[in-house]
Amino acid sequence: MDQNTVVELVKPDPAAPGEGWREGDVWLAGGTFLLSLPLPQIRRFRDLSELGWTPVEVNDAGLEIAATCKVSELMAYQPDPGWAAGPLLHDCVRAFLASFKVWNGQTVGGNICTSIPAGPMTTMACALDADYLLISPDGSERTVPAIDFVTGNNVNILRPGELMRKLTISAAALNRRYALRRFSLTKAGRSSVFLVGTRDPESGEFLLTVSAATIHPFHIRDAGVPSAAALLDMLAEIPDDKYFDDPNGRPDHRKHMTDLFAEEIRSELAN
Ligand SMILES: Cc1cc2nc3c(=O)[nH]c(=O)nc-3n(C[C@H](O)[C@H](O)[C@H](O)COP(=O)(O)OP(=O)(O)OC[C@H]3O[C@@H](n4cnc5c(N)ncnc54)[C@H](O)[C@@H]3O)c2cc1C
């Protein structure tokens, strides 16, 4: 849809993208969310499409994915076959309910910053224990763990004008075994439950990411694979009012499926 309150398209300076930020500005990535509902408070789009950030890069830190990396570019990227969790990148892209236009337009950062519970790029980043680099309009930077970023349905910790620059995933996280379970009401529907478990091949650490079922992702971490009863106890610490309620699923159904999937993942990773 047209955003007819927008009066200017700003091309940010790649060296200082937030410079000149003012009220009514909004970062424009793929635009698939921004152009899908009325947002009359917007006056200017700050276009991220020409900043020239390399979409995906492997370096000493592990894997870096630019916020502006298109989801289709992530799908085209072939991760190192030695990374046990490499295929999870594509599994998460496939979890999108998206038309051709959304599939080819949307970006990894745009999906994470939209911060809806069913955002599969959030699931991917949390499951792989990613960090996000955020840049303020004054140029100062902070790094935050992915699990702390989304705090509610369409709510996150971004401050006014703050820009997501990239995600960093460590090589250690990519070396972990993983198992996932996803539920949606229809075959190609939006996720109403999306759980990913990983296990470190050396330390044996177990990490379960609960997403889509809850208004923001939760981590359950243990030194080893917990017993079935211990896992249920840890899941019970997720407050009932954090389970999401929308036409894709009731909170009690989401909780039920979360417990069921968590046990399947636990048992798969225990072997
Ligand atoms: C038909 C349709 C189907 C959809 N299906 C799904 C689905 O299955 N799952 C899902 O999660 N979503 C879905 N969406 C919602 C949305 O389109 C996606 O979340 C999409 O991934 C957003 O990415 P984008 O690059 O287009 O972001 P944009 O629309 O450009 O931006 C989204 C928000 O993020 C902010 N933003 C973008 N990039 C940055 C950045 N680098 N730093 C700071 N802020 C930034 C923008 O200012 C805006 O607030 C769907 C939307 C439509 C219209």
The ligand as an ORCA input file, in Angstrom:
! r2SCAN-3c Opt
* xyz 0 1
  C       2.127    -11.439      2.671
  C       3.052    -11.284      3.846
  C       3.514    -12.441      4.482
  C       4.379    -12.326      5.584
  N       4.807    -13.469      6.189
  C       5.614    -13.385      7.272
  C       6.090    -14.573      7.944
  O       5.798    -15.698      7.570
  N       6.877    -14.430      9.014
  C       7.256    -13.190      9.434
  O       8.012    -13.092     10.391
  N       6.819    -12.053      8.843
  C       6.023    -12.108      7.781
  N       5.561    -10.955      7.204
  C       5.915     -9.639      7.823
  C       7.155     -8.928      7.196
  O       6.976     -8.686      5.848
  C       8.422     -9.678      7.436
  O       8.651     -9.657      8.818
  C       9.667     -9.209      6.669
  O      10.663    -10.154      6.976
  C      10.151     -7.805      6.986
  O      11.394     -7.582      6.296
  P      11.680     -6.298      5.385
  O      13.121     -6.355      5.013
  O      10.708     -6.203      4.265
  O      11.451     -5.149      6.453
  P      10.787     -3.701      6.314
  O       9.335     -3.819      5.997
  O      11.594     -2.815      5.425
  O      11.008     -3.205      7.823
  C      10.339     -3.836      8.889
  C      10.639     -3.071     10.190
  O      12.006     -3.252     10.570
  C      12.693     -2.006     10.613
  N      14.041     -2.276     10.091
  C      14.335     -2.937      8.943
  N      15.669     -3.111      8.834
  C      16.216     -2.535      9.931
  C      17.550     -2.385     10.399
  N      18.611     -2.871      9.718
  N      17.764     -1.738     11.569
  C      16.721     -1.252     12.289
  N      15.429     -1.359     11.905
  C      15.184     -1.991     10.731
  C      11.872     -1.056      9.764
  O      12.074      0.289     10.121
  C      10.466     -1.574     10.079
  O      10.037     -1.077     11.321
  C       4.748    -11.039      6.074
  C       4.278     -9.893      5.429
  C       3.451    -10.010      4.329
  C       2.972     -8.728      3.667
*
